[in-house]
Amino acid sequence: MECLSSPVLIVGAGPVGLALAIELGSRGHRCLLIERNDRVGYAPRAKTTHIRTRQHLRRWGIADKLASAAPFGIDYPSNVVYVTRLAAEGLARFADAFNCAPVRNDLYCEHAQWIPQYRLEEVLRTQLTTLPSVQVRFSCELLSVTEVADGVSSQVRDLTNGATFEVRSAFLVGADGSRSRVRETIGARMEGTHGLSRNYNIVFRAPGLANAHRHGPAVMYWQVNSDMPSLIGPMDRDDKWFFMPTAVPQGVRLNDQEAGTLIRRTTGIDLPYEVLSADEWVASRFIADRYRRGRVFLAGDACHLHPPFGGYGMNMGIADGVDLGWKLGAVLEGWGGPALLESYEMERRPLHQQVIEEAAANHGLLGNQLWREGLEEAGSSGAALRREVGAMISREKPREFHSLPVVLGYCLGLSDVIVAEGPPLPLPKGGGTYRPSARPGCLAPHVWVDADRALYDLFGPGFTLISTTDLPPQVLGRIRADAGETGIPLRILELPDTRYGALYGAPLILVRPDQHVAWRGAIWPGAGLLRRVAGWGVADGKAPAADVTHRI
Ligand SMILES: Cc1cc2nc3c(=O)[nH]c(=O)nc-3n(C[C@H](O)[C@H](O)[C@H](O)COP(=O)(O)OP(=O)(O)OC[C@H]3O[C@@H](n4cnc5c(N)ncnc54)[C@H](O)[C@@H]3O)c2cc1C
């Protein structure tokens, strides 16, 4: 039997597996990505790529590639409009939902983007082709996993010819989605609630629909009516749209023909509707009881699932891939210690739990809950009811569409590799104001350095130490010596400018490769700090030599 070896085996080339492979490949690490489909991007699911995801794309040098892939141009307005029916009355509207407008903003260096998931995946896959250390094998399915003394042995079937081969790796990551085989093999269980609602994702073609109503361009029109509360919106070029009836009653099944009839009825617009696909999906909320066993990890939908309202699933999963990517990379390079790998679950799981609450709250106020008898009536009583429901939407739904406090204001769960300043900050709710913070665990606040460069662009691939004052030469020399002695990659940025001091709240700030603050303070504490944030424990004396078993 053929036997391949790779330091990291990634199962699943959805957005999460692709992100992890890019993070590893950008750092020059070998990894093998297997995917049972014959290509990426089958399912038209996510459309919201958050600011934070695009910030990762910027770091990888491909944010502009995603912009070029925007189906309607990057300037297409990301409005969300509430109507009774597309052909009828408006109820409320939100401009620039998710902060997609491509304008300069002092709070972030990348705007969000409305783009089908399969187009994002295509951009990520293309990036992989530029990374020689990453090998991708499509039409290959993971069958089973065995942990062996010095790594993981995986059985994989090549679906093109039925042949089975073995992959030996130091680490295995299951980015294999909600029905994860990897999750099964490590004995992790999903805990939560199945079946919060039954919904459909219908993709259809309708030339002329964009101009057949008077609500102007938008990314989503939420229809609140008695026929079927639903979301509808343009999805791609060639007049491709999506239609998503929500909380569909049990017993109602939609085939292609019925889906077309329902689109016509709920919109009130009589056009030829060519239904391309009609898939049922069930909203659930689940989190795995653990994300790791030994050298095997879970990421993305394999360990957290929730309703897609607010667009958190894929975006959080991509961030999982980034988190695991730099940490596995550090361990493979020998400067990352065991606590770094332990920190993955400690930091991500509490965050996932809080974001799941946010997504569940969004799911709790769909068109189904907004519908009122008489909402569509002509005359003053119908108009008064529409004003009332419109006011409620304007009051309650900014939480979902203006979610910057959640997308950028989250703080990682505290682990041993973050030097905490008190208990972790709770996740802010969507709809409020994002207040950047440089507290350890938070995302380093963004600053424009000049016209085009963001502070993030100056960070190194390893840790970055920001000094907001001039460093005396002997201190600078000491820090450099500590970095040299520990072998931990450190870039020092001297930025003696009051705006950094005010925003970052300390003279010295240590930022991780994922742009999160690990520590801040007034006095450089020495090499022990570097060892700690790199995962060698709090009181540890010296980083042990690299574990050769990681060097498969
Ligand atoms: C209607 C809808 C709308 C959504 N909208 C959004 C949104 O706007 N924003 C957002 O962030 N999220 C959204 N989501 C969620 C998002 O689609 C998922 O969170 C995301 O796809 C998860 O990515 P993943 O890589 O973890 O898993 P997946 O995308 O499921 O990828 C897993 C991959 O693993 C492969 N695989 C599985 N088992 C094996 C095996 N044994 N061997 C080899 N390969 C295997 C599969 O073929 C698949 O390609 C939405 C979801 C739905 C249903």
The ligand as an SDF file (V2000), in Angstrom:
LIG
                    3D

 53 58  0  0  0  0  0  0  0  0999 V2000
  -27.6900   28.5770    4.1000 C   0  0  0  0  0  0  0  0  0  0  0  0
  -26.3780   28.8360    4.7680 C   0  0  0  0  0  0  0  0  0  0  0  0
  -25.8390   30.1080    4.7360 C   0  0  0  0  0  0  0  0  0  0  0  0
  -24.6290   30.3590    5.3730 C   0  0  0  0  0  0  0  0  0  0  0  0
  -24.1340   31.6410    5.3680 N   0  0  0  0  0  0  0  0  0  0  0  0
  -22.9850   31.9140    6.0210 C   0  0  0  0  0  0  0  0  0  0  0  0
  -22.4170   33.2330    5.9760 C   0  0  0  0  0  0  0  0  0  0  0  0
  -22.9620   34.1410    5.3490 O   0  0  0  0  0  0  0  0  0  0  0  0
  -21.2360   33.4530    6.6310 N   0  0  0  0  0  0  0  0  0  0  0  0
  -20.6120   32.4530    7.3300 C   0  0  0  0  0  0  0  0  0  0  0  0
  -19.5630   32.7050    7.9250 O   0  0  0  0  0  0  0  0  0  0  0  0
  -21.1110   31.1880    7.3440 N   0  0  0  0  0  0  0  0  0  0  0  0
  -22.2560   30.8980    6.7120 C   0  0  0  0  0  0  0  0  0  0  0  0
  -22.7320   29.6220    6.6930 N   0  0  0  0  0  0  0  0  0  0  0  0
  -21.9490   28.5550    7.3640 C   0  0  0  0  0  0  0  0  0  0  0  0
  -20.8100   28.0770    6.4670 C   0  0  0  0  0  0  0  0  0  0  0  0
  -21.2920   27.6370    5.2290 O   0  0  0  0  0  0  0  0  0  0  0  0
  -20.0420   26.9620    7.1840 C   0  0  0  0  0  0  0  0  0  0  0  0
  -19.7690   27.3800    8.4970 O   0  0  0  0  0  0  0  0  0  0  0  0
  -18.7330   26.6260    6.4770 C   0  0  0  0  0  0  0  0  0  0  0  0
  -18.9420   26.0490    5.2170 O   0  0  0  0  0  0  0  0  0  0  0  0
  -17.9160   25.6420    7.3240 C   0  0  0  0  0  0  0  0  0  0  0  0
  -16.7140   25.3790    6.6740 O   0  0  0  0  0  0  0  0  0  0  0  0
  -15.9040   24.0550    6.9790 P   0  0  0  0  0  0  0  0  0  0  0  0
  -14.6930   24.1320    6.0880 O   0  0  0  0  0  0  0  0  0  0  0  0
  -15.7440   23.8720    8.4250 O   0  0  0  0  0  0  0  0  0  0  0  0
  -16.8630   22.8650    6.5130 O   0  0  0  0  0  0  0  0  0  0  0  0
  -17.4310   22.5380    5.0760 P   0  0  0  0  0  0  0  0  0  0  0  0
  -17.6260   23.7680    4.2730 O   0  0  0  0  0  0  0  0  0  0  0  0
  -18.6050   21.6600    5.3040 O   0  0  0  0  0  0  0  0  0  0  0  0
  -16.2510   21.7220    4.3850 O   0  0  0  0  0  0  0  0  0  0  0  0
  -15.9040   20.4320    4.8460 C   0  0  0  0  0  0  0  0  0  0  0  0
  -15.2470   19.6980    3.6840 C   0  0  0  0  0  0  0  0  0  0  0  0
  -14.7820   18.4370    4.1580 O   0  0  0  0  0  0  0  0  0  0  0  0
  -15.0110   17.4590    3.1620 C   0  0  0  0  0  0  0  0  0  0  0  0
  -15.0480   16.1540    3.8320 N   0  0  0  0  0  0  0  0  0  0  0  0
  -15.9540   15.7090    4.7360 C   0  0  0  0  0  0  0  0  0  0  0  0
  -15.6480   14.4750    5.1440 N   0  0  0  0  0  0  0  0  0  0  0  0
  -14.5270   14.1180    4.4860 C   0  0  0  0  0  0  0  0  0  0  0  0
  -13.7190   12.9420    4.4790 C   0  0  0  0  0  0  0  0  0  0  0  0
  -14.0260   11.8760    5.2460 N   0  0  0  0  0  0  0  0  0  0  0  0
  -12.6330   12.8970    3.6790 N   0  0  0  0  0  0  0  0  0  0  0  0
  -12.3040   13.9650    2.8950 C   0  0  0  0  0  0  0  0  0  0  0  0
  -13.0390   15.1070    2.8500 N   0  0  0  0  0  0  0  0  0  0  0  0
  -14.1330   15.1780    3.6410 C   0  0  0  0  0  0  0  0  0  0  0  0
  -16.3470   17.8590    2.5560 C   0  0  0  0  0  0  0  0  0  0  0  0
  -16.4990   17.3170    1.2460 O   0  0  0  0  0  0  0  0  0  0  0  0
  -16.2290   19.3850    2.5430 C   0  0  0  0  0  0  0  0  0  0  0  0
  -15.7060   19.8740    1.3330 O   0  0  0  0  0  0  0  0  0  0  0  0
  -23.9440   29.3150    6.0480 C   0  0  0  0  0  0  0  0  0  0  0  0
  -24.4640   28.0260    6.0580 C   0  0  0  0  0  0  0  0  0  0  0  0
  -25.6840   27.7790    5.4300 C   0  0  0  0  0  0  0  0  0  0  0  0
  -26.2530   26.3920    5.4720 C   0  0  0  0  0  0  0  0  0  0  0  0
  1  2  1  0
  2  3  1  0
  2 52  2  0
  3  4  2  0
  4  5  1  0
  4 50  1  0
  5  6  2  0
  6  7  1  0
  6 13  1  0
  7  8  2  0
  7  9  1  0
  9 10  1  0
 10 11  2  0
 10 12  1  0
 12 13  2  0
 13 14  1  0
 14 15  1  0
 14 50  1  0
 15 16  1  0
 16 17  1  0
 16 18  1  0
 18 19  1  0
 18 20  1  0
 20 21  1  0
 20 22  1  0
 22 23  1  0
 23 24  1  0
 24 25  2  0
 24 26  1  0
 24 27  1  0
 27 28  1  0
 28 29  2  0
 28 30  1  0
 28 31  1  0
 31 32  1  0
 32 33  1  0
 33 34  1  0
 33 48  1  0
 34 35  1  0
 35 36  1  0
 35 46  1  0
 36 37  1  0
 36 45  1  0
 37 38  2  0
 38 39  1  0
 39 40  1  0
 39 45  2  0
 40 41  1  0
 40 42  2  0
 42 43  1  0
 43 44  2  0
 44 45  1  0
 46 47  1  0
 46 48  1  0
 48 49  1  0
 50 51  2  0
 51 52  1  0
 52 53  1  0
M  END
$$$$
